[in-house]
Amino acid sequence: MTPAVMRHYGPVIGVIALLAVSFWVLVLIGASYAMLLEFSFKPERWQTELAVVGEDKDRASNCLSEI
């Protein structure tokens, strides 16, 4: 492109690129937040993992037998 064309369309291309990058940054933030919510509001998952570690052997054997 010639310098005159770039002077005219350069800012437009820059704004489009900035919007595209901003969109993907927001998508990544949203995905991170969704994963945080998924892990923070499921206490049964943590209790099962703690039971398997060995704090509650009866619960661990029950969980494993259900699987």
PDB file of N, CA, C and O in Angstrom, chain B, residues numbered from 101:
ATOM      1  N   MET B 101       0.848  -1.177   0.000  1.00  0.00           N
ATOM      2  CA  MET B 101       0.000   0.000   0.000  1.00  0.00           C
ATOM      3  C   MET B 101       0.893   1.239   0.000  1.00  0.00           C
ATOM      4  O   MET B 101       2.010   1.243   0.517  1.00  0.00           O
ATOM      5  N   THR B 102       0.360   2.254  -0.587  1.00  0.00           N
ATOM      6  CA  THR B 102       1.125   3.499  -0.645  1.00  0.00           C
ATOM      7  C   THR B 102       1.016   4.240   0.680  1.00  0.00           C
ATOM      8  O   THR B 102       0.086   3.997   1.450  1.00  0.00           O
ATOM      9  N   PRO B 103       1.952   5.137   0.953  1.00  0.00           N
ATOM     10  CA  PRO B 103       1.887   5.885   2.220  1.00  0.00           C
ATOM     11  C   PRO B 103       0.588   6.671   2.384  1.00  0.00           C
ATOM     12  O   PRO B 103       0.094   6.817   3.502  1.00  0.00           O
ATOM     13  N   ALA B 104       0.031   7.177   1.289  1.00  0.00           N
ATOM     14  CA  ALA B 104      -1.220   7.935   1.399  1.00  0.00           C
ATOM     15  C   ALA B 104      -2.369   7.027   1.839  1.00  0.00           C
ATOM     16  O   ALA B 104      -3.205   7.418   2.654  1.00  0.00           O
ATOM     17  N   VAL B 105      -2.398   5.817   1.292  1.00  0.00           N
ATOM     18  CA  VAL B 105      -3.450   4.867   1.666  1.00  0.00           C
ATOM     19  C   VAL B 105      -3.274   4.471   3.130  1.00  0.00           C
ATOM     20  O   VAL B 105      -4.249   4.386   3.877  1.00  0.00           O
ATOM     21  N   MET B 106      -2.030   4.228   3.536  1.00  0.00           N
ATOM     22  CA  MET B 106      -1.787   3.839   4.931  1.00  0.00           C
ATOM     23  C   MET B 106      -2.142   4.972   5.887  1.00  0.00           C
ATOM     24  O   MET B 106      -2.635   4.723   6.987  1.00  0.00           O
ATOM     25  N   ARG B 107      -1.893   6.221   5.475  1.00  0.00           N
ATOM     26  CA  ARG B 107      -2.245   7.346   6.334  1.00  0.00           C
ATOM     27  C   ARG B 107      -3.757   7.415   6.522  1.00  0.00           C
ATOM     28  O   ARG B 107      -4.240   7.824   7.577  1.00  0.00           O
ATOM     29  N   HIS B 108      -4.489   7.019   5.503  1.00  0.00           N
ATOM     30  CA  HIS B 108      -5.939   7.084   5.588  1.00  0.00           C
ATOM     31  C   HIS B 108      -6.512   5.865   6.326  1.00  0.00           C
ATOM     32  O   HIS B 108      -7.383   6.017   7.183  1.00  0.00           O
ATOM     33  N   TYR B 109      -6.029   4.661   5.999  1.00  0.00           N
ATOM     34  CA  TYR B 109      -6.602   3.435   6.563  1.00  0.00           C
ATOM     35  C   TYR B 109      -5.823   2.880   7.753  1.00  0.00           C
ATOM     36  O   TYR B 109      -6.291   1.948   8.407  1.00  0.00           O
ATOM     37  N   GLY B 110      -4.669   3.421   8.042  1.00  0.00           N
ATOM     38  CA  GLY B 110      -3.869   2.929   9.157  1.00  0.00           C
ATOM     39  C   GLY B 110      -4.605   2.942  10.485  1.00  0.00           C
ATOM     40  O   GLY B 110      -4.636   1.922  11.173  1.00  0.00           O
ATOM     41  N   PRO B 111      -5.199   4.069  10.867  1.00  0.00           N
ATOM     42  CA  PRO B 111      -5.951   4.101  12.140  1.00  0.00           C
ATOM     43  C   PRO B 111      -7.135   3.129  12.148  1.00  0.00           C
ATOM     44  O   PRO B 111      -7.454   2.554  13.189  1.00  0.00           O
ATOM     45  N   VAL B 112      -7.784   2.943  11.002  1.00  0.00           N
ATOM     46  CA  VAL B 112      -8.921   2.013  10.931  1.00  0.00           C
ATOM     47  C   VAL B 112      -8.425   0.589  11.174  1.00  0.00           C
ATOM     48  O   VAL B 112      -9.038  -0.164  11.930  1.00  0.00           O
ATOM     49  N   ILE B 113      -7.317   0.224  10.534  1.00  0.00           N
ATOM     50  CA  ILE B 113      -6.748  -1.107  10.738  1.00  0.00           C
ATOM     51  C   ILE B 113      -6.318  -1.276  12.191  1.00  0.00           C
ATOM     52  O   ILE B 113      -6.510  -2.343  12.774  1.00  0.00           O
ATOM     53  N   GLY B 114      -5.744  -0.239  12.774  1.00  0.00           N
ATOM     54  CA  GLY B 114      -5.329  -0.295  14.181  1.00  0.00           C
ATOM     55  C   GLY B 114      -6.500  -0.505  15.123  1.00  0.00           C
ATOM     56  O   GLY B 114      -6.410  -1.292  16.065  1.00  0.00           O
ATOM     57  N   VAL B 115      -7.594   0.192  14.874  1.00  0.00           N
ATOM     58  CA  VAL B 115      -8.781   0.052  15.733  1.00  0.00           C
ATOM     59  C   VAL B 115      -9.370  -1.343  15.598  1.00  0.00           C
ATOM     60  O   VAL B 115      -9.773  -1.948  16.591  1.00  0.00           O
ATOM     61  N   ILE B 116      -9.421  -1.857  14.373  1.00  0.00           N
ATOM     62  CA  ILE B 116      -9.946  -3.214  14.174  1.00  0.00           C
ATOM     63  C   ILE B 116      -9.063  -4.235  14.896  1.00  0.00           C
ATOM     64  O   ILE B 116      -9.575  -5.158  15.530  1.00  0.00           O
ATOM     65  N   ALA B 117      -7.748  -4.073  14.803  1.00  0.00           N
ATOM     66  CA  ALA B 117      -6.834  -4.989  15.491  1.00  0.00           C
ATOM     67  C   ALA B 117      -7.002  -4.884  17.007  1.00  0.00           C
ATOM     68  O   ALA B 117      -6.993  -5.897  17.706  1.00  0.00           O
ATOM     69  N   LEU B 118      -7.154  -3.668  17.509  1.00  0.00           N
ATOM     70  CA  LEU B 118      -7.349  -3.477  18.946  1.00  0.00           C
ATOM     71  C   LEU B 118      -8.650  -4.127  19.417  1.00  0.00           C
ATOM     72  O   LEU B 118      -8.679  -4.745  20.481  1.00  0.00           O
ATOM     73  N   LEU B 119      -9.709  -3.999  18.649  1.00  0.00           N
ATOM     74  CA  LEU B 119     -10.981  -4.635  19.010  1.00  0.00           C
ATOM     75  C   LEU B 119     -10.869  -6.160  18.993  1.00  0.00           C
ATOM     76  O   LEU B 119     -11.429  -6.836  19.856  1.00  0.00           O
ATOM     77  N   ALA B 120     -10.149  -6.695  18.013  1.00  0.00           N
ATOM     78  CA  ALA B 120      -9.986  -8.148  17.939  1.00  0.00           C
ATOM     79  C   ALA B 120      -9.203  -8.666  19.145  1.00  0.00           C
ATOM     80  O   ALA B 120      -9.577  -9.675  19.743  1.00  0.00           O
ATOM     81  N   VAL B 121      -8.131  -7.985  19.498  1.00  0.00           N
ATOM     82  CA  VAL B 121      -7.330  -8.408  20.652  1.00  0.00           C
ATOM     83  C   VAL B 121      -8.147  -8.272  21.933  1.00  0.00           C
ATOM     84  O   VAL B 121      -8.103  -9.155  22.790  1.00  0.00           O
ATOM     85  N   SER B 122      -8.891  -7.177  22.072  1.00  0.00           N
ATOM     86  CA  SER B 122      -9.716  -6.981  23.270  1.00  0.00           C
ATOM     87  C   SER B 122     -10.765  -8.074  23.405  1.00  0.00           C
ATOM     88  O   SER B 122     -11.027  -8.555  24.508  1.00  0.00           O
ATOM     89  N   PHE B 123     -11.369  -8.470  22.279  1.00  0.00           N
ATOM     90  CA  PHE B 123     -12.369  -9.526  22.309  1.00  0.00           C
ATOM     91  C   PHE B 123     -11.774 -10.819  22.842  1.00  0.00           C
ATOM     92  O   PHE B 123     -12.368 -11.461  23.708  1.00  0.00           O
ATOM     93  N   TRP B 124     -10.597 -11.216  22.332  1.00  0.00           N
ATOM     94  CA  TRP B 124     -10.008 -12.479  22.763  1.00  0.00           C
ATOM     95  C   TRP B 124      -9.524 -12.414  24.205  1.00  0.00           C
ATOM     96  O   TRP B 124      -9.550 -13.424  24.908  1.00  0.00           O
ATOM     97  N   VAL B 125      -9.085 -11.247  24.655  1.00  0.00           N
ATOM     98  CA  VAL B 125      -8.710 -11.102  26.063  1.00  0.00           C
ATOM     99  C   VAL B 125      -9.944 -11.292  26.944  1.00  0.00           C
ATOM    100  O   VAL B 125      -9.869 -11.956  27.978  1.00  0.00           O
ATOM    101  N   LEU B 126     -11.064 -10.721  26.547  1.00  0.00           N
ATOM    102  CA  LEU B 126     -12.295 -10.898  27.319  1.00  0.00           C
ATOM    103  C   LEU B 126     -12.761 -12.348  27.303  1.00  0.00           C
ATOM    104  O   LEU B 126     -13.276 -12.839  28.308  1.00  0.00           O
ATOM    105  N   VAL B 127     -12.589 -13.039  26.181  1.00  0.00           N
ATOM    106  CA  VAL B 127     -12.952 -14.456  26.117  1.00  0.00           C
ATOM    107  C   VAL B 127     -12.095 -15.260  27.096  1.00  0.00           C
ATOM    108  O   VAL B 127     -12.617 -16.120  27.805  1.00  0.00           O
ATOM    109  N   LEU B 128     -10.796 -14.992  27.144  1.00  0.00           N
ATOM    110  CA  LEU B 128      -9.921 -15.718  28.068  1.00  0.00           C
ATOM    111  C   LEU B 128     -10.265 -15.406  29.519  1.00  0.00           C
ATOM    112  O   LEU B 128     -10.241 -16.305  30.359  1.00  0.00           O
ATOM    113  N   ILE B 129     -10.583 -14.159  29.829  1.00  0.00           N
ATOM    114  CA  ILE B 129     -10.980 -13.803  31.197  1.00  0.00           C
ATOM    115  C   ILE B 129     -12.279 -14.515  31.560  1.00  0.00           C
ATOM    116  O   ILE B 129     -12.416 -15.027  32.672  1.00  0.00           O
ATOM    117  N   GLY B 130     -13.229 -14.552  30.636  1.00  0.00           N
ATOM    118  CA  GLY B 130     -14.496 -15.240  30.897  1.00  0.00           C
ATOM    119  C   GLY B 130     -14.307 -16.726  31.110  1.00  0.00           C
ATOM    120  O   GLY B 130     -14.947 -17.313  31.983  1.00  0.00           O
ATOM    121  N   ALA B 131     -13.440 -17.343  30.327  1.00  0.00           N
ATOM    122  CA  ALA B 131     -13.180 -18.772  30.495  1.00  0.00           C
ATOM    123  C   ALA B 131     -12.510 -19.046  31.839  1.00  0.00           C
ATOM    124  O   ALA B 131     -12.831 -20.031  32.504  1.00  0.00           O
ATOM    125  N   SER B 132     -11.589 -18.188  32.236  1.00  0.00           N
ATOM    126  CA  SER B 132     -10.930 -18.363  33.532  1.00  0.00           C
ATOM    127  C   SER B 132     -11.942 -18.220  34.671  1.00  0.00           C
ATOM    128  O   SER B 132     -11.915 -18.986  35.634  1.00  0.00           O
ATOM    129  N   TYR B 133     -12.825 -17.243  34.555  1.00  0.00           N
ATOM    130  CA  TYR B 133     -13.839 -17.033  35.582  1.00  0.00           C
ATOM    131  C   TYR B 133     -14.802 -18.223  35.646  1.00  0.00           C
ATOM    132  O   TYR B 133     -15.203 -18.639  36.733  1.00  0.00           O
ATOM    133  N   ALA B 134     -15.168 -18.763  34.495  1.00  0.00           N
ATOM    134  CA  ALA B 134     -16.064 -19.926  34.476  1.00  0.00           C
ATOM    135  C   ALA B 134     -15.411 -21.127  35.144  1.00  0.00           C
ATOM    136  O   ALA B 134     -16.068 -21.862  35.880  1.00  0.00           O
ATOM    137  N   MET B 135     -14.120 -21.330  34.892  1.00  0.00           N
ATOM    138  CA  MET B 135     -13.425 -22.446  35.536  1.00  0.00           C
ATOM    139  C   MET B 135     -13.347 -22.223  37.043  1.00  0.00           C
ATOM    140  O   MET B 135     -13.485 -23.166  37.822  1.00  0.00           O
ATOM    141  N   LEU B 136     -13.127 -20.977  37.450  1.00  0.00           N
ATOM    142  CA  LEU B 136     -13.076 -20.668  38.881  1.00  0.00           C
ATOM    143  C   LEU B 136     -14.414 -20.968  39.540  1.00  0.00           C
ATOM    144  O   LEU B 136     -14.462 -21.556  40.620  1.00  0.00           O
ATOM    145  N   LEU B 137     -15.495 -20.565  38.891  1.00  0.00           N
ATOM    146  CA  LEU B 137     -16.825 -20.844  39.441  1.00  0.00           C
ATOM    147  C   LEU B 137     -17.109 -22.341  39.493  1.00  0.00           C
ATOM    148  O   LEU B 137     -17.712 -22.829  40.448  1.00  0.00           O
ATOM    149  N   GLU B 138     -16.679 -23.062  38.475  1.00  0.00           N
ATOM    150  CA  GLU B 138     -16.939 -24.502  38.440  1.00  0.00           C
ATOM    151  C   GLU B 138     -16.261 -25.201  39.615  1.00  0.00           C
ATOM    152  O   GLU B 138     -16.848 -26.097  40.221  1.00  0.00           O
ATOM    153  N   PHE B 139     -15.052 -24.808  39.936  1.00  0.00           N
ATOM    154  CA  PHE B 139     -14.335 -25.491  41.004  1.00  0.00           C
ATOM    155  C   PHE B 139     -14.701 -24.972  42.388  1.00  0.00           C
ATOM    156  O   PHE B 139     -14.537 -25.694  43.372  1.00  0.00           O
ATOM    157  N   SER B 140     -15.194 -23.736  42.491  1.00  0.00           N
ATOM    158  CA  SER B 140     -15.446 -23.192  43.819  1.00  0.00           C
ATOM    159  C   SER B 140     -16.820 -23.580  44.365  1.00  0.00           C
ATOM    160  O   SER B 140     -17.007 -23.577  45.581  1.00  0.00           O
ATOM    161  N   PHE B 141     -17.783 -23.913  43.511  1.00  0.00           N
ATOM    162  CA  PHE B 141     -19.129 -24.198  43.986  1.00  0.00           C
ATOM    163  C   PHE B 141     -19.487 -25.674  43.928  1.00  0.00           C
ATOM    164  O   PHE B 141     -20.670 -26.014  43.885  1.00  0.00           O
ATOM    165  N   LYS B 142     -18.500 -26.558  43.925  1.00  0.00           N
ATOM    166  CA  LYS B 142     -18.777 -27.986  43.949  1.00  0.00           C
ATOM    167  C   LYS B 142     -18.040 -28.611  45.128  1.00  0.00           C
ATOM    168  O   LYS B 142     -17.000 -29.241  44.940  1.00  0.00           O
ATOM    169  N   PRO B 143     -18.560 -28.445  46.329  1.00  0.00           N
ATOM    170  CA  PRO B 143     -17.847 -28.980  47.493  1.00  0.00           C
ATOM    171  C   PRO B 143     -17.752 -30.499  47.477  1.00  0.00           C
ATOM    172  O   PRO B 143     -16.819 -31.066  48.046  1.00  0.00           O
ATOM    173  N   GLU B 144     -18.712 -31.168  46.829  1.00  0.00           N
ATOM    174  CA  GLU B 144     -18.644 -32.632  46.837  1.00  0.00           C
ATOM    175  C   GLU B 144     -17.400 -33.126  46.107  1.00  0.00           C
ATOM    176  O   GLU B 144     -16.866 -34.184  46.438  1.00  0.00           O
ATOM    177  N   ARG B 145     -16.938 -32.374  45.123  1.00  0.00           N
ATOM    178  CA  ARG B 145     -15.719 -32.782  44.408  1.00  0.00           C
ATOM    179  C   ARG B 145     -14.525 -32.733  45.365  1.00  0.00           C
ATOM    180  O   ARG B 145     -13.700 -33.647  45.375  1.00  0.00           O
ATOM    181  N   TRP B 146     -14.431 -31.672  46.164  1.00  0.00           N
ATOM    182  CA  TRP B 146     -13.302 -31.565  47.096  1.00  0.00           C
ATOM    183  C   TRP B 146     -13.415 -32.613  48.195  1.00  0.00           C
ATOM    184  O   TRP B 146     -12.408 -33.188  48.609  1.00  0.00           O
ATOM    185  N   GLN B 147     -14.631 -32.865  48.670  1.00  0.00           N
ATOM    186  CA  GLN B 147     -14.793 -33.873  49.715  1.00  0.00           C
ATOM    187  C   GLN B 147     -14.405 -35.252  49.203  1.00  0.00           C
ATOM    188  O   GLN B 147     -13.798 -36.040  49.928  1.00  0.00           O
ATOM    189  N   THR B 148     -14.750 -35.539  47.972  1.00  0.00           N
ATOM    190  CA  THR B 148     -14.384 -36.835  47.402  1.00  0.00           C
ATOM    191  C   THR B 148     -12.872 -36.949  47.277  1.00  0.00           C
ATOM    192  O   THR B 148     -12.297 -37.991  47.592  1.00  0.00           O
ATOM    193  N   GLU B 149     -12.221 -35.874  46.815  1.00  0.00           N
ATOM    194  CA  GLU B 149     -10.768 -35.917  46.679  1.00  0.00           C
ATOM    195  C   GLU B 149     -10.099 -36.069  48.042  1.00  0.00           C
ATOM    196  O   GLU B 149      -9.123 -36.807  48.175  1.00  0.00           O
ATOM    197  N   LEU B 150     -10.620 -35.371  49.061  1.00  0.00           N
ATOM    198  CA  LEU B 150     -10.043 -35.496  50.399  1.00  0.00           C
ATOM    199  C   LEU B 150     -10.251 -36.908  50.935  1.00  0.00           C
ATOM    200  O   LEU B 150      -9.383 -37.464  51.609  1.00  0.00           O
ATOM    201  N   ALA B 151     -11.412 -37.479  50.626  1.00  0.00           N
ATOM    202  CA  ALA B 151     -11.667 -38.842  51.102  1.00  0.00           C
ATOM    203  C   ALA B 151     -10.710 -39.820  50.445  1.00  0.00           C
ATOM    204  O   ALA B 151     -10.211 -40.737  51.097  1.00  0.00           O
ATOM    205  N   VAL B 152     -10.452 -39.632  49.159  1.00  0.00           N
ATOM    206  CA  VAL B 152      -9.554 -40.537  48.465  1.00  0.00           C
ATOM    207  C   VAL B 152      -8.141 -40.396  49.004  1.00  0.00           C
ATOM    208  O   VAL B 152      -7.396 -41.375  49.054  1.00  0.00           O
ATOM    209  N   VAL B 153      -7.761 -39.181  49.411  1.00  0.00           N
ATOM    210  CA  VAL B 153      -6.425 -38.979  49.980  1.00  0.00           C
ATOM    211  C   VAL B 153      -6.275 -39.800  51.256  1.00  0.00           C
ATOM    212  O   VAL B 153      -5.179 -40.274  51.554  1.00  0.00           O
ATOM    213  N   GLY B 154      -7.345 -39.974  52.006  1.00  0.00           N
ATOM    214  CA  GLY B 154      -7.250 -40.866  53.150  1.00  0.00           C
ATOM    215  C   GLY B 154      -7.810 -40.323  54.439  1.00  0.00           C
ATOM    216  O   GLY B 154      -7.701 -40.979  55.475  1.00  0.00           O
ATOM    217  N   GLU B 155      -8.417 -39.128  54.414  1.00  0.00           N
ATOM    218  CA  GLU B 155      -8.951 -38.587  55.662  1.00  0.00           C
ATOM    219  C   GLU B 155     -10.209 -39.335  56.094  1.00  0.00           C
ATOM    220  O   GLU B 155     -10.524 -39.385  57.283  1.00  0.00           O
ATOM    221  N   ASP B 156     -10.915 -39.907  55.149  1.00  0.00           N
ATOM    222  CA  ASP B 156     -12.143 -40.626  55.464  1.00  0.00           C
ATOM    223  C   ASP B 156     -12.156 -41.902  54.625  1.00  0.00           C
ATOM    224  O   ASP B 156     -12.658 -41.900  53.502  1.00  0.00           O
ATOM    225  N   LYS B 157     -11.616 -42.972  55.154  1.00  0.00           N
ATOM    226  CA  LYS B 157     -11.417 -44.190  54.366  1.00  0.00           C
ATOM    227  C   LYS B 157     -12.738 -44.852  54.002  1.00  0.00           C
ATOM    228  O   LYS B 157     -12.850 -45.439  52.926  1.00  0.00           O
ATOM    229  N   ASP B 158     -13.742 -44.771  54.872  1.00  0.00           N
ATOM    230  CA  ASP B 158     -15.035 -45.372  54.545  1.00  0.00           C
ATOM    231  C   ASP B 158     -15.668 -44.666  53.347  1.00  0.00           C
ATOM    232  O   ASP B 158     -16.190 -45.303  52.432  1.00  0.00           O
ATOM    233  N   ARG B 159     -15.608 -43.356  53.376  1.00  0.00           N
ATOM    234  CA  ARG B 159     -16.179 -42.603  52.261  1.00  0.00           C
ATOM    235  C   ARG B 159     -15.408 -42.890  50.977  1.00  0.00           C
ATOM    236  O   ARG B 159     -15.998 -42.985  49.901  1.00  0.00           O
ATOM    237  N   ALA B 160     -14.095 -43.026  51.091  1.00  0.00           N
ATOM    238  CA  ALA B 160     -13.290 -43.325  49.909  1.00  0.00           C
ATOM    239  C   ALA B 160     -13.685 -44.675  49.321  1.00  0.00           C
ATOM    240  O   ALA B 160     -13.824 -44.805  48.104  1.00  0.00           O
ATOM    241  N   SER B 161     -13.866 -45.674  50.168  1.00  0.00           N
ATOM    242  CA  SER B 161     -14.238 -46.989  49.642  1.00  0.00           C
ATOM    243  C   SER B 161     -15.651 -46.946  49.060  1.00  0.00           C
ATOM    244  O   SER B 161     -15.929 -47.617  48.066  1.00  0.00           O
ATOM    245  N   ASN B 162     -16.548 -46.163  49.669  1.00  0.00           N
ATOM    246  CA  ASN B 162     -17.899 -46.030  49.121  1.00  0.00           C
ATOM    247  C   ASN B 162     -17.874 -45.343  47.768  1.00  0.00           C
ATOM    248  O   ASN B 162     -18.561 -45.757  46.834  1.00  0.00           O
ATOM    249  N   CYS B 163     -17.068 -44.278  47.669  1.00  0.00           N
ATOM    250  CA  CYS B 163     -16.983 -43.560  46.397  1.00  0.00           C
ATOM    251  C   CYS B 163     -16.415 -44.467  45.310  1.00  0.00           C
ATOM    252  O   CYS B 163     -16.915 -44.477  44.185  1.00  0.00           O
ATOM    253  N   LEU B 164     -15.396 -45.210  45.634  1.00  0.00           N
ATOM    254  CA  LEU B 164     -14.779 -46.081  44.644  1.00  0.00           C
ATOM    255  C   LEU B 164     -15.698 -47.235  44.267  1.00  0.00           C
ATOM    256  O   LEU B 164     -15.708 -47.674  43.117  1.00  0.00           O
ATOM    257  N   SER B 165     -16.474 -47.729  45.234  1.00  0.00           N
ATOM    258  CA  SER B 165     -17.371 -48.835  44.906  1.00  0.00           C
ATOM    259  C   SER B 165     -18.539 -48.354  44.045  1.00  0.00           C
ATOM    260  O   SER B 165     -19.077 -49.128  43.252  1.00  0.00           O
ATOM    261  N   GLU B 166     -18.938 -47.084  44.189  1.00  0.00           N
ATOM    262  CA  GLU B 166     -20.018 -46.550  43.358  1.00  0.00           C
ATOM    263  C   GLU B 166     -19.562 -46.385  41.919  1.00  0.00           C
ATOM    264  O   GLU B 166     -20.359 -46.501  40.988  1.00  0.00           O
ATOM    265  N   ILE B 167     -18.302 -46.119  41.746  1.00  0.00           N
ATOM    266  CA  ILE B 167     -17.779 -45.931  40.381  1.00  0.00           C
ATOM    267  C   ILE B 167     -17.722 -47.282  39.716  1.00  0.00           C
ATOM    268  O   ILE B 167     -17.315 -47.384  38.559  1.00  0.00           O
TER     269      ILE B 167
END
